[in-house]
Amino acid sequence: MENAKIEYLSPEAWRQWHTELLQSTVNRVYKRVPFYRKAMDAAGVHPEDIRSLEDMRKLPFITREDLSTNYPYDLFAVPLRDIVRIHTLRSAQKNPVALGYTKQDLEHRRNLTARFLQVCGVSPDDVVQICLDPGLAMLGQELKEGAETLGALVISPDPLNSSARLRVLVDFKTTAVITSPSYGRHLLWALQESGKSLASISLKKGIFVAETLDHGFRKELKKNFALDACSGYGIFEAMGPGMAYECPELSGLHLAMDHFIPEIVDPASGNVLPHGETGELVITTVTTRSNPLIRFRTGDLTRLDARPCPCGRTTWRMAPVEGPCNDLVSVRGIRIAPEQIDTFIEAQTEDDPPDHLLVIKNHNYLEKIELWIAINHDLFTGSLPQLHNWCRELENSFEETIGLSCQVRPVELRTIKPYLDEGRTIVTMNSQPDRMQPV
């Protein structure tokens, strides 16, 4: 574990810490990463111009599109021989995103994740069960390693269905479950449906990632299930699930400022906004060796609070993410862009891609996806078995490409045309049961 005292530095110490690491990082990427050198030259800024944190505003932004464009190795700031692990992430662009890690990078991420879980109350006495979708496998792996670093007994992420996960939760006496808020709601609903009483199991705390934990659900967990709830925030491209985390005061998510510098900018103009105003979170990593990010636009809307927390930590806090500042949607923690679906459909059809609509349905607190495809003569030649097989193949390809399961539904064009005429290619249709009751 890294030194916990780092979270209690004075504002002056934080400023010195960030200034020195920022200057070092900017110098390194300018020398070793042609993309950054070209972007900085185009912006008319050079490493020697970065003398203070305010000078960081002179640096250009980097986006997920830039990460995809420079696939696979062009953003690495260390020789390939220093890379010990590579992950590839799904992308809305043509190429995926490649992330490399040195031994030091892996150690930082593991310790940071462990710190997040420790602040949430995980200890060596806990049995931790991780319930995440296959599309969040990388997140699950990092959470597993972080919990193991604390000495907890970990039940690894798996593709089990809800009933099987509930059996594991009961049989292995799980004390802490790590999942997304939406799946957590579904899991507790399934627990009620099974007839099991919460008093008969060992679950004490819920740790929620990948989505925003809303205040209503937190109160519901405490009142109806006697469960403590806390949440974390992180993005795959940066420091993982421990980038920000709640302390027992529940007064915002503490940012891991020993590893990155946060900013809030206006999504349209890119101008830096003062603390307290809502805008897009931008981060600059200052400890990453392999894939440093300079002013990376996360696409998440939030606001910052620089005041010390009642817990004593001096790290800035961010408010729960209000949503994306673009047209991305999140399904069980996995982000989907409309163009990502368009690209997928184009890749699966030989001729002109058919009109389509992605429908997100919420059933029993679990989001499910349906892909409605307008049938035409190219897709339906008169053979129902052939159409059925094509739909099943499309479903399998969707899960492999997007990371989520879906049901493909052939429909008439008139069914989806009203949505398409409005410029919508992704819609949400909610259908919820009555609110969960105490068990």
C-alpha positions in Angstrom: 0.0 0.0 0.0 1.2 3.5 -0.8 1.6 6.0 2.0 -1.8 7.1 3.2 -0.5 10.4 4.5 -0.3 11.7 0.9 -4.0 12.4 1.1 -3.5 15.0 3.8 -0.9 17.3 2.2 -1.3 21.0 2.6 -2.5 23.1 -0.5 1.1 24.4 -0.9 2.5 20.8 -0.8 0.0 19.7 -3.4 0.9 22.6 -5.6 4.6 21.7 -5.5 3.9 18.0 -6.0 1.8 18.7 -9.1 4.1 21.3 -10.6 7.2 19.1 -10.4 5.5 16.0 -11.7 3.7 17.9 -14.5 6.9 19.5 -15.7 8.6 16.1 -15.7 5.7 14.4 -17.5 5.4 17.1 -20.2 9.2 17.0 -20.9 9.0 13.2 -21.2 6.1 13.0 -23.6 7.5 15.8 -25.7 10.7 13.9 -26.2 9.3 10.4 -26.5 5.8 10.6 -28.0 5.7 12.1 -31.6 1.9 12.7 -31.3 2.3 15.0 -28.2 5.3 16.8 -29.7 3.4 17.5 -32.9 0.3 18.6 -31.0 2.3 20.9 -28.7 4.2 22.4 -31.6 0.9 23.1 -33.4 -0.3 24.8 -30.3 2.8 26.9 -30.0 3.7 25.5 -26.6 7.0 23.8 -25.4 8.0 22.1 -22.2 9.9 25.1 -21.0 6.7 27.1 -21.1 5.1 25.0 -18.4 6.4 26.8 -15.3 3.2 26.6 -13.1 -0.1 24.8 -12.9 -1.8 27.7 -14.6 0.5 27.1 -17.6 -1.2 23.7 -18.1 -4.0 25.5 -19.9 -1.7 26.2 -22.8 -1.4 22.4 -23.5 -3.8 20.9 -26.1 -6.4 18.4 -25.1 -6.3 14.7 -26.0 -9.5 12.6 -26.7 -10.5 9.0 -27.0 -10.4 9.4 -30.7 -6.7 10.3 -30.5 -6.1 7.2 -28.4 -7.8 5.1 -31.1 -6.0 6.9 -34.0 -2.6 6.2 -32.5 -3.3 2.4 -32.0 -1.3 0.3 -31.2 2.0 1.7 -29.9 2.2 5.3 -31.0 1.3 6.8 -27.6 3.7 4.6 -25.6 6.3 6.8 -23.7 8.6 3.9 -22.8 10.4 1.3 -24.9 8.3 -1.8 -25.7 10.8 -3.9 -23.6 9.6 -2.1 -20.5 5.9 -3.0 -21.1 4.8 -6.0 -19.1 1.1 -6.0 -19.9 -1.2 -4.7 -22.7 -4.9 -4.2 -22.6 -7.1 -3.3 -25.6 -10.4 -1.5 -25.1 -13.4 -1.3 -27.4 -13.8 2.0 -29.1 -16.4 3.9 -31.1 -13.6 4.5 -33.7 -12.3 2.1 -36.3 -9.4 1.0 -34.1 -9.5 -0.1 -30.5 -7.5 1.6 -27.7 -4.3 0.0 -26.6 -3.0 0.5 -23.1 0.5 -0.6 -22.0 1.7 -1.0 -18.4 5.1 -1.1 -16.9 5.7 -2.9 -13.6 5.5 0.5 -11.8 2.2 1.3 -13.6 0.6 -2.0 -12.4 1.8 -1.4 -8.9 0.3 2.1 -8.8 -3.1 0.9 -10.1 -3.2 -2.1 -7.7 -2.3 0.1 -4.7 -4.7 2.8 -5.7 -7.5 0.3 -6.1 -6.6 -1.2 -2.7 -6.7 2.3 -1.2 -10.2 2.9 -2.6 -11.5 -0.4 -1.2 -9.9 0.2 2.2 -11.5 3.6 2.5 -14.8 1.8 1.7 -14.3 -0.5 4.6 -12.8 -3.6 3.0 -10.5 -5.5 5.4 -8.7 -8.9 5.5 -11.8 -10.2 7.3 -14.1 -9.7 4.3 -15.3 -12.1 1.7 -15.6 -9.9 -1.4 -17.8 -10.9 -4.4 -17.4 -9.1 -7.7 -20.5 -9.1 -10.0 -19.8 -7.3 -13.2 -20.6 -7.8 -16.9 -18.0 -9.5 -19.2 -17.6 -6.1 -20.9 -16.2 -4.8 -17.6 -13.7 -7.7 -17.3 -10.7 -5.3 -17.0 -12.4 -3.4 -14.2 -13.2 -6.6 -12.4 -9.6 -7.8 -12.7 -8.3 -4.6 -11.1 -10.8 -4.7 -8.3 -9.9 -8.4 -7.6 -6.2 -7.5 -7.4 -6.9 -4.5 -5.1 -9.0 -6.6 -2.7 -6.3 -9.3 -2.7 -3.7 -6.7 -1.8 -5.7 -5.9 1.3 -5.8 -9.6 2.2 -9.5 -10.1 1.6 -10.9 -13.4 0.3 -12.1 -12.7 -3.2 -14.7 -14.4 -5.3 -13.6 -13.5 -8.8 -15.8 -11.9 -11.5 -17.7 -14.5 -13.5 -20.4 -14.7 -16.2 -22.9 -16.4 -13.9 -26.6 -15.5 -14.0 -28.3 -13.8 -11.0 -29.6 -17.0 -9.4 -26.2 -18.6 -9.5 -24.6 -15.4 -8.1 -27.1 -15.4 -5.2 -26.3 -19.0 -4.4 -22.6 -18.1 -4.3 -23.4 -15.1 -2.1 -25.2 -17.3 0.4 -23.0 -20.3 0.3 -19.7 -18.5 0.7 -21.0 -15.9 3.2 -20.2 -12.9 1.1 -19.7 -9.8 3.3 -19.0 -7.2 0.6 -20.3 -7.1 -3.0 -18.8 -5.0 -5.7 -21.1 -4.2 -8.6 -22.7 -1.5 -10.6 -25.7 0.3 -9.1 -28.1 -1.0 -11.7 -27.0 -4.6 -11.3 -27.0 -4.2 -7.5 -30.7 -3.2 -7.6 -31.4 -6.2 -9.7 -29.5 -8.5 -7.4 -31.4 -7.4 -4.4 -34.7 -7.7 -6.3 -33.7 -11.3 -7.1 -32.9 -11.9 -3.5 -36.4 -10.8 -2.5 -37.9 -13.0 -5.2 -36.0 -16.0 -4.0 -37.6 -15.6 -0.6 -34.3 -15.4 1.3 -34.1 -13.0 4.2 -31.2 -10.5 4.4 -30.9 -11.5 8.1 -29.9 -15.0 7.0 -26.9 -13.9 4.9 -23.7 -12.2 5.8 -23.7 -9.2 3.4 -22.8 -5.9 5.1 -21.7 -3.5 2.5 -22.1 -2.7 -1.2 -19.3 -1.0 -3.2 -20.6 0.5 -6.5 -18.6 1.2 -9.6 -19.0 2.0 -13.3 -22.2 4.1 -12.8 -23.3 6.9 -10.5 -24.8 5.8 -7.2 -27.8 7.9 -6.6 -28.9 9.2 -3.2 -32.3 7.5 -3.3 -30.8 4.0 -3.8 -28.2 4.6 -1.1 -31.1 5.5 1.4 -33.0 2.5 0.2 -30.1 0.2 0.9 -29.6 1.5 4.4 -33.3 1.6 5.3 -34.6 -1.6 3.7 -31.5 -3.8 3.8 -29.2 -2.3 6.5 -26.4 -2.2 4.0 -23.6 0.5 4.0 -23.0 1.8 0.5 -20.1 3.7 -1.0 -18.9 4.3 -4.6 -15.8 4.8 -6.7 -15.1 6.4 -10.0 -12.5 5.6 -12.6 -12.0 5.3 -16.3 -10.1 2.5 -18.1 -7.8 4.9 -19.9 -6.3 6.4 -16.8 -5.8 5.0 -13.2 -8.6 2.5 -13.1 -11.4 2.1 -10.5 -9.6 4.0 -7.7 -9.4 7.4 -9.4 -12.0 8.8 -7.0 -13.7 7.3 -4.0 -16.1 8.1 -1.1 -14.9 8.3 2.5 -17.3 7.6 5.4 -18.4 11.3 5.4 -20.1 10.7 2.0 -19.4 14.3 1.0 -18.1 13.7 -2.5 -15.5 11.4 -4.1 -11.9 12.1 -3.2 -9.7 12.4 -6.2 -6.4 10.5 -6.3 -4.5 13.7 -6.7 -1.2 12.0 -6.1 -1.6 10.4 -9.5 -3.3 13.0 -11.7 -4.3 16.6 -11.9 -8.0 17.3 -12.5 -9.6 20.2 -14.3 -13.2 21.2 -15.1 -13.7 22.8 -18.6 -16.7 24.1 -20.5 -17.5 21.2 -22.9 -18.1 23.6 -25.8 -15.3 26.1 -25.5 -12.7 24.1 -23.5 -12.2 27.0 -21.2 -11.3 26.1 -17.6 -14.2 26.6 -15.1 -13.8 27.6 -11.5 -14.5 25.1 -8.7 -18.1 24.6 -8.0 -19.3 25.0 -11.6 -20.4 21.9 -13.6 -18.4 21.0 -16.7 -16.4 18.2 -18.3 -13.7 16.5 -16.2 -10.3 16.7 -17.7 -7.3 14.8 -16.2 -3.6 14.8 -16.6 -1.8 11.8 -15.3 1.6 12.5 -13.6 2.8 9.1 -12.4 1.9 6.9 -15.4 5.1 5.7 -17.2 3.7 3.9 -20.3 0.7 5.9 -21.5 0.7 9.4 -19.9 -2.4 11.4 -20.6 -2.1 15.2 -21.1 -5.4 17.0 -20.5 -7.5 14.0 -21.4 -11.2 14.8 -21.9 -13.2 12.1 -20.0 -16.6 13.2 -21.4 -18.1 13.1 -17.9 -20.0 16.1 -16.4 -19.2 16.9 -12.7 -17.9 19.7 -10.5 -15.0 20.0 -8.1 -14.7 21.0 -4.4 -11.2 22.0 -3.2 -12.2 22.5 0.4 -10.9 20.0 3.0 -13.3 17.2 3.8 -14.6 16.7 7.3 -12.6 13.4 7.3 -9.4 15.5 7.2 -8.3 14.6 3.7 -7.2 17.5 1.6 -7.6 15.9 -1.8 -10.2 17.7 -4.0 -13.5 16.0 -4.2 -15.7 15.6 -7.2 -19.5 15.4 -7.2 -21.2 12.2 -8.6 -21.1 12.3 -12.4 -24.2 13.9 -13.7 -23.9 12.2 -17.1 -22.0 12.4 -20.3 -21.4 15.7 -22.1 -21.8 13.9 -25.5 -24.2 11.4 -27.0 -22.8 8.4 -25.3 -25.2 6.2 -23.2 -24.2 3.9 -20.4 -25.7 0.4 -20.1 -24.7 -1.4 -16.9 -21.5 0.7 -16.8 -20.5 0.1 -20.4 -20.5 3.2 -22.7 -22.1 2.9 -26.1 -21.9 5.6 -28.9 -24.4 5.7 -31.7 -21.7 5.6 -34.3 -20.4 2.5 -32.6 -23.7 0.7 -33.4 -23.6 2.1 -37.0 -20.1 0.8 -37.5 -21.1 -2.6 -36.2 -24.1 -2.9 -38.5 -22.1 -1.8 -41.5 -19.5 -4.5 -40.7 -22.2 -7.2 -40.5 -24.0 -6.5 -43.8 -22.7 -6.9 -47.3 -24.8 -4.3 -49.0 -26.4 -1.1 -47.7 -26.8 -1.3 -43.9 -30.4 -1.5 -42.9 -32.1 1.1 -40.7 -31.8 0.2 -37.1 -32.6 1.3 -33.5 -31.0 0.3 -30.3 -33.6 0.0 -27.6 -32.6 -0.1 -23.9 -35.2 -1.7 -21.6 -35.2 -1.7 -17.9 -36.8 -4.9 -16.5 -36.6 -5.9 -12.9 -33.9 -3.2 -12.3 -31.7 -4.8 -15.0 -31.0 -3.0 -18.3 -31.3 -5.1 -21.4 -30.6 -4.3 -25.0 -32.7 -5.0 -28.1 -31.4 -4.2 -31.6 -34.4 -3.5 -33.8 -33.5 -3.9 -37.5 -35.8 -2.9 -40.3 -36.3 -5.9 -42.6 -35.8 -5.4 -46.3 -35.5 -7.8 -49.3 -31.7 -8.2 -48.8 -32.2 -9.5 -45.3 -35.3 -11.6 -45.7 -35.4 -13.8 -48.7 -38.5 -15.8 -47.6 -36.7 -18.3 -45.3 -37.6 -17.9 -41.7 -34.9 -20.3 -40.5 -32.3 -18.4 -42.4 -33.5 -15.1 -40.9 -33.4 -16.7 -37.4 -29.9 -17.9 -37.8 -28.8 -14.5 -39.1 -30.3 -12.9 -36.0 -28.5 -15.3 -33.7 -25.2 -14.7 -35.4 -25.7 -11.0 -35.1 -26.4 -11.3 -31.4 -23.1 -13.3 -30.9 -21.1 -10.7 -32.9 -22.7 -7.8 -30.9 -21.6 -9.3 -27.6 -18.1 -9.9 -28.8 -17.9 -6.4 -30.3 -19.7 -4.2 -27.8 -19.3 -6.3 -24.6 -23.0 -6.7 -23.8 -25.6 -9.3 -24.8 -28.5 -8.2 -26.9 -31.7 -9.5 -28.6 -32.0 -8.8 -32.3 -35.6 -8.1 -33.4 -36.5 -7.9 -37.1 -39.2 -5.2 -37.4 -41.0 -3.2 -40.2 -39.4 0.1 -41.1 -42.6 2.0 -39.9 -41.9 0.7 -36.4 -38.7 2.6 -36.0 -39.2 5.4 -38.5 -40.7 7.9 -36.0 -37.5 7.7 -33.9 -35.2 7.9 -36.8 -37.1 11.0 -38.1 -36.3 12.6 -34.8 -32.6 11.8 -35.3 -32.6 9.2 -32.5 -30.8 5.8 -33.0 -30.8 4.9 -29.3 -33.9 5.0 -27.1 -34.7 3.9 -23.5 -38.0 2.3 -22.5 -38.4 1.9 -18.8 -40.5 -0.8 -17.2 -39.9 -1.2 -13.4 -41.6 -3.3 -10.8 -42.8 -1.8 -7.5 -40.1 -0.4 -5.3 -38.2 -3.0 -3.3 -39.5 -3.6 0.2 -37.6 -4.6 3.4 -36.7 -8.2 3.7 
